[in-house]
């Protein structure tokens, strides 16, 4: 399990935000960052599948350092 940032091109509107309700959505001018805490590999792949199914452009996936490190 881990914490991840997933960067997607463009700013999400309400419809896309609701598709990722379990994640924290951070809007930037040219991209949206999805932040998930305590995700296992199956959950991460599910999110990536959803991004692809919605036709969104994935820019980056980053595992965040453990809080206790």
N, C-alpha and C positions, 0 to 999 in steps of 0.2 A: 504494500500500500504506500501511496505517496501523494504529494501535492504537485500539481502541474499547472503551467500556464500554456494556453493554446492560443496562438495568434492567427487571426483570420482577416483577410483583406476587406476593407469597407466598414462602415458603421451599421450596426444592427438596428433595425426598427423593432417595434413591439412584437411582431409575429415571430421573428427569429429569436428574440430574447425569451419568449415563452417556450420555444423549442428546447431551450437549455436552462430551464427553471432551476435545476439542481446545482447550477454553477453560479459563481459571481461573475457578472458581466461588466467589464470596464471599457468604456468607449473612449477612443482616441480619434483625432481628426481623420486619419487614413486607415485605421484598423480597429478591430475589436479584440479584446483579450478576454478569454474565458479562463477563470481560475477555479480549479477543483481541489478540494481537500480530501485526503483519505481515499483516493481512488485506487482500486486494484486494476490489474492489466485488462480484465474483461470490461470494466467500466470505461477505461480510456479508449479501448478499441470501439466500443459502442458509440462514444462521443465522436470519434473520428469518422465512423460510418455515417452518422447523422450529418456531419459537415459535408461529406461527399454527396449524400443523397439530396441535400438541399442545394447543391451546385455552388457551394462556397469555396473560395480559394484559401487553402491552408498555407500559412506563411512559415510557422515555426511551432514546435512543441518543445517545451522545456520543463524538465523535472526540477522542482525547487529544492533547495537544501533542507534537510531535516531541521526542525525548530530546536532540537536539543544539541545540534552540532556546534 
